Amino acid sequence: MERLRELLTGLMCSRVYRTEPHHRRDQPWYYNQVVIGIAPAGPHRLLTLVQELERLGGRARERELRFGPRPLDIDILLYGSLVLHAADLYVPHPRMHRRPFVLEPLLEIAPHWNDPRTGVPWRLYLP
């Protein structure tokens, strides 16, 4: 979190949520959290910076199983109202509207935000 504070100003954090793994059940439960902050870097530069934080946190993508355990996974869920579809980065995150483990912490700190793709309030995606 201290390293994220170096990248984002005005950082706000949800509580940490412990959630059951999806896809591959033979692994430890996940710890999920959403943070909001102002990024002085553009979205691609921010991606490079958070991937470096993941590496420093012990993540080695080349040795991972898809949907397997990893010591640290930082996703860029949103970048203001930007909608971006690039080879290396999709914003908003393409599956976040189907993931309560993302939406619940997001709504804890940004209850009135809407999906920039549709204008639908994020809260309406929850079951």
trRosetta pair geometry for C-beta under 8 A, 3 or more apart (Angstrom, degrees):
i j d omega theta_ij theta_ji phi_ij phi_ji
1 4 5.5 -51 -151 35 38 113
1 5 6.6 46 149 -25 65 100
1 11 7.9 138 -174 155 88 152
1 13 7.0 -3 -136 -87 125 151
1 35 7.7 164 -130 -83 87 148
2 5 5.6 -49 -154 29 35 116
2 6 7.2 39 147 -22 61 98
3 6 5.6 -47 -160 25 40 115
3 7 7.1 27 147 -10 65 106
3 53 5.2 154 123 -122 140 116
3 56 7.4 160 -105 80 167 144
4 7 5.6 -64 -154 41 41 106
4 8 5.7 -13 165 23 79 111
4 11 6.5 111 121 -118 102 143
4 35 6.1 53 154 98 152 167
4 37 7.2 154 157 7 98 152
4 50 8.0 34 -105 -109 88 93
4 53 7.1 58 -67 -132 72 165
4 74 7.9 -175 -90 -128 115 141
5 8 6.8 -72 -119 60 26 76
5 11 5.4 -89 -103 -5 73 152
7 37 7.6 105 99 97 75 143
7 39 6.6 -6 153 -123 88 86
7 41 7.2 -46 -163 14 92 121
7 46 7.0 113 175 -134 124 83
7 49 5.5 147 -118 138 135 142
7 50 7.3 152 141 -69 175 78
7 53 7.8 -80 -22 -47 145 137
8 11 5.1 98 101 -81 109 94
8 35 7.1 134 71 134 160 119
8 37 2.7 80 163 108 124 146
8 38 6.2 135 -164 55 74 39
8 39 5.6 -39 -103 -79 82 68
9 37 6.0 144 58 -176 30 101
9 38 4.7 -31 62 60 89 102
9 40 7.3 60 -5 -36 111 97
10 36 7.9 -46 115 116 92 81
10 37 5.5 153 75 -139 70 70
10 38 5.2 51 36 2 116 102
11 35 5.8 -13 -161 -174 95 115
11 36 7.3 148 -151 79 45 48
11 37 4.3 -16 -92 -83 64 122
12 35 6.7 158 80 -158 47 62
12 36 4.7 -9 56 57 100 98
12 37 7.0 172 17 -68 64 68
12 109 5.1 155 132 -168 118 135
13 33 6.3 1 -168 173 96 120
13 34 7.6 160 -152 88 50 47
13 35 4.9 -19 -101 -104 73 87
13 109 7.2 -168 110 -74 10 153
14 17 7.4 -15 126 -22 123 101
14 33 5.4 -176 68 -158 92 70
14 34 4.6 48 2 50 127 81
14 35 7.3 -124 10 -70 75 46
14 105 3.5 142 102 -167 168 92
14 106 7.2 -66 -51 -57 143 23
14 108 4.4 97 -129 69 105 131
14 109 5.1 -117 -72 -20 79 115
15 33 7.3 -121 114 -118 25 95
15 105 7.1 -136 56 -121 58 96
15 108 6.7 -101 16 167 83 165
16 31 5.3 -5 -177 -173 113 102
16 32 7.2 144 -162 71 60 37
16 33 4.9 -42 -103 -70 65 111
17 31 7.2 148 75 -159 44 50
17 32 4.6 -27 65 65 99 92
17 33 6.9 162 15 -74 77 54
17 101 6.2 -172 104 -148 136 78
17 104 6.4 95 -85 91 160 123
17 105 5.6 -127 -10 -57 125 112
18 29 5.4 45 178 133 91 133
18 30 7.3 161 -155 84 48 47
18 31 5.8 -24 -99 -100 65 68
18 32 7.9 170 -86 19 17 77
19 29 6.3 170 81 -174 31 96
19 30 5.0 -22 65 64 87 97
19 31 7.8 152 20 -96 76 20
19 32 5.6 7 8 1 124 121
19 101 4.3 0 -79 -111 173 129
20 25 7.8 -4 172 -129 100 84
20 29 5.7 -54 -100 -120 38 95
20 30 7.7 1 88 21 8 87
21 24 6.1 -48 144 80 132 66
21 25 5.9 165 81 -116 105 39
21 27 5.1 70 -44 69 169 100
21 28 7.4 104 -38 88 123 33
21 29 6.4 -141 -29 -117 79 39
21 30 6.0 116 -84 -25 70 98
21 67 7.8 116 179 167 106 91
21 69 7.9 -63 -100 -77 143 77
22 67 7.0 -92 93 -157 74 120
23 66 7.9 -86 150 125 150 82
23 67 3.8 -55 95 179 147 156
24 27 5.6 48 115 -3 104 119
24 65 7.1 79 -67 114 166 125
24 67 4.9 145 -2 116 106 104
24 68 5.7 -8 55 -93 164 57
27 68 6.4 159 -76 -158 152 59
27 69 4.4 -171 -161 -51 130 104
28 69 6.2 64 35 -109 89 131
30 101 7.1 55 84 -175 130 153
32 101 4.8 120 8 169 170 101
32 102 7.1 -103 -177 -79 139 49
32 105 6.1 -154 126 -12 98 144
33 105 5.8 -170 -147 -160 34 158
34 77 7.0 -25 -133 8 107 153
34 102 6.8 95 -73 -161 119 60
34 105 3.9 153 7 117 103 110
34 106 4.7 -147 -153 -74 177 61
34 108 7.5 146 51 45 115 103
34 109 6.5 -156 94 31 107 123
36 109 5.8 -165 2 122 124 131
36 110 6.2 115 -65 -47 152 122
39 42 7.9 152 121 -77 114 4
39 43 7.8 92 94 -86 149 48
39 46 4.9 0 -169 -90 150 135
39 79 7.3 -54 38 -135 134 93
41 45 3.7 -122 -180 99 117 119
41 46 4.7 157 91 -59 113 74
41 49 6.4 124 44 -8 166 139
42 45 5.0 86 54 16 74 105
42 46 6.8 -136 97 -8 34 92
43 46 5.5 -55 -143 37 30 114
43 47 6.4 38 155 -25 64 101
43 76 6.4 132 -154 157 91 159
43 79 4.7 -36 -90 -97 114 168
43 82 6.7 -141 -49 104 140 160
43 84 6.1 172 84 14 166 169
43 89 6.1 160 143 142 113 154
43 91 6.0 -98 -145 -16 148 153
44 47 5.5 -45 -150 29 35 116
44 48 6.8 38 151 -18 62 100
44 86 7.3 -37 -84 78 108 167
44 88 7.2 75 -128 80 93 122
44 89 6.3 -150 -95 8 68 150
45 48 5.6 -49 -154 33 36 113
45 49 6.5 34 150 -18 66 106
46 49 5.6 -56 -148 39 34 112
46 50 6.3 25 158 -13 69 106
46 76 6.2 100 112 -95 119 138
46 79 7.5 163 47 -107 152 122
47 50 6.2 -58 -142 40 28 101
47 51 6.2 28 158 -18 64 109
47 76 6.1 -77 -84 -11 81 139
47 88 6.6 126 141 131 160 111
47 89 5.3 -105 -72 -83 152 132
48 51 5.9 -59 -148 37 26 110
48 52 6.6 29 153 -20 62 105
49 52 5.7 -54 -154 32 32 112
49 53 6.8 35 148 -19 64 101
50 53 5.2 -44 -150 33 43 116
50 54 6.5 50 148 -22 66 97
50 74 4.2 -126 177 103 118 135
50 76 6.8 165 26 -52 155 94
51 54 5.4 -44 -150 32 38 116
51 55 6.6 42 150 -20 64 100
51 74 7.7 -141 -69 61 40 107
52 55 5.5 -49 -149 34 36 113
52 56 6.4 35 152 -16 65 105
53 56 5.6 -54 -147 40 32 111
53 57 6.2 29 152 -17 65 110
53 72 7.2 -111 128 140 82 143
53 74 6.2 27 81 0 120 153
54 57 5.6 -63 -149 42 30 110
54 59 4.0 -31 162 36 92 143
54 70 8.0 -2 -165 158 111 124
54 72 4.9 -167 -131 100 66 105
54 73 6.8 47 -121 -103 123 31
54 74 5.7 -138 -62 16 102 100
55 58 8.0 146 180 15 27 9
55 59 5.8 -81 -84 64 35 85
55 60 7.6 76 -128 -83 71 52
57 71 5.5 -168 137 114 91 110
57 72 3.5 24 109 -2 145 153
58 71 3.9 6 82 54 116 161
58 72 6.5 113 51 5 81 104
59 64 7.7 -4 -166 -56 84 130
59 70 5.4 35 -120 -177 99 109
59 71 5.6 -142 -66 52 68 90
59 72 5.2 -103 -40 58 114 84
59 73 7.2 127 -102 -74 143 58
60 63 4.5 24 107 25 113 111
60 64 6.9 166 89 -36 62 86
61 64 5.6 -51 -148 12 38 121
64 68 5.6 -178 -174 62 79 113
64 70 5.8 0 -116 -84 131 108
65 68 3.2 81 66 -29 96 140
70 73 5.2 86 84 -53 130 103
75 93 5.5 36 162 -94 129 141
76 79 6.2 15 170 -55 116 101
76 89 6.7 2 59 -151 131 112
76 91 6.0 -43 121 -91 106 111
76 93 7.2 162 91 -63 50 96
77 91 7.6 94 133 -133 22 80
77 92 6.2 4 165 -155 62 81
77 93 4.6 -54 -129 -7 58 118
77 96 5.3 92 -148 -93 103 155
77 102 6.5 160 -114 -168 138 123
77 106 7.0 -125 125 -90 162 130
78 82 7.8 138 -178 51 63 82
78 91 6.4 112 -135 -167 28 98
78 92 5.3 -8 -92 -108 73 88
78 93 7.6 -73 -47 -4 55 83
78 113 7.8 -58 -81 173 176 145
78 116 7.2 127 -141 -4 105 120
79 82 4.4 -26 87 46 98 127
79 84 7.0 6 44 3 131 128
79 91 4.8 1 12 -178 106 156
80 116 7.8 70 120 -77 54 152
81 116 4.4 157 -157 -120 64 131
82 91 5.6 22 102 108 101 127
82 116 7.0 61 56 114 24 167
83 91 6.8 -161 -136 99 27 73
83 92 7.1 -35 -113 -2 70 74
83 116 5.6 -156 -58 113 93 112
83 117 5.7 113 -110 -87 129 75
84 89 6.2 -2 116 113 123 98
84 90 6.7 -177 95 -144 73 32
84 91 4.3 30 42 44 102 98
85 90 5.6 18 -115 -117 60 83
86 89 4.9 16 59 54 110 79
86 90 7.3 -161 38 -70 60 49
90 93 6.5 93 96 -130 93 34
90 94 4.8 1 122 -38 149 101
92 96 5.9 -96 159 36 107 131
92 97 7.8 72 120 -36 137 95
92 115 6.6 -87 8 -149 163 78
92 116 6.3 152 -33 38 112 98
92 117 6.4 -101 25 -23 116 109
93 96 4.1 90 75 -35 106 112
93 102 7.3 -119 71 -154 142 160
95 98 5.3 -60 -173 45 75 107
95 99 6.0 70 132 -28 88 115
96 99 5.6 -71 -145 39 38 113
96 102 4.6 -109 -148 117 85 155
96 103 7.0 132 163 -60 81 79
96 106 7.8 66 176 -30 123 153
97 103 7.3 67 -132 -71 35 122
97 115 6.3 17 -86 -98 124 137
97 122 7.3 -132 -112 -136 77 73
97 125 4.4 -122 -167 -135 81 155
98 125 7.3 -100 -71 176 35 118
99 102 4.1 54 98 12 114 109
99 103 6.4 152 89 -11 61 89
100 103 5.5 -61 -130 47 37 105
100 104 5.5 39 172 -25 75 107
100 126 6.0 83 -111 -129 92 86
100 127 7.0 -51 -70 12 126 96
101 104 6.7 -30 -120 29 21 109
101 105 7.6 13 171 -1 47 106
102 105 6.9 -74 -163 44 27 96
102 106 6.1 23 152 -19 67 118
103 106 5.5 -61 -143 41 32 114
103 107 5.9 26 163 -17 70 110
103 122 5.6 -175 -140 164 98 106
103 123 7.5 144 176 -100 115 37
103 125 5.9 -147 -103 82 154 112
103 126 5.5 -166 117 -73 144 94
104 107 6.1 -58 -143 39 25 106
104 108 6.7 38 153 -32 59 101
104 126 7.3 94 -70 -107 75 129
105 108 5.3 -43 -151 19 38 121
105 109 7.3 5 163 5 65 101
106 109 6.9 -84 -165 48 30 85
106 110 5.8 -45 171 50 73 104
106 113 7.1 -85 159 54 107 135
106 122 6.1 -77 108 148 129 160
107 110 6.7 -82 -113 72 28 60
107 111 5.1 61 -172 -108 74 61
107 113 7.9 -137 -100 39 59 97
107 122 6.0 -157 -74 100 96 117
107 123 5.5 100 -118 -84 138 86
107 126 7.7 -41 -18 -41 156 135
108 111 7.5 34 -108 -64 5 87
110 113 4.2 19 146 -17 114 124
110 122 7.7 56 102 30 99 144
111 123 6.9 32 -165 -58 70 127
112 121 7.3 -62 -158 -132 41 111
113 121 7.4 123 91 -146 39 66
113 122 5.6 19 88 -3 88 122
114 118 7.8 -126 166 81 98 70
114 119 5.3 -2 160 -163 139 39
114 120 6.2 155 -160 78 91 26
114 121 5.2 -60 -101 -91 78 45
114 122 6.7 -163 -120 -25 24 73
115 118 4.8 17 93 42 119 92
115 119 6.8 -38 70 20 75 13
115 120 4.9 5 30 58 117 81
115 121 7.7 137 -2 -159 80 1
115 122 6.1 128 -50 -78 79 69
115 125 7.6 90 -49 -40 129 130
116 119 7.8 37 -136 -68 23 47
120 124 5.5 -102 173 61 101 130
120 125 7.1 99 124 -50 124 92
121 124 5.0 96 72 -8 85 102
122 125 5.9 -50 -169 20 49 114
122 126 8.0 55 142 -28 68 92
123 126 6.0 -39 -168 10 49 114
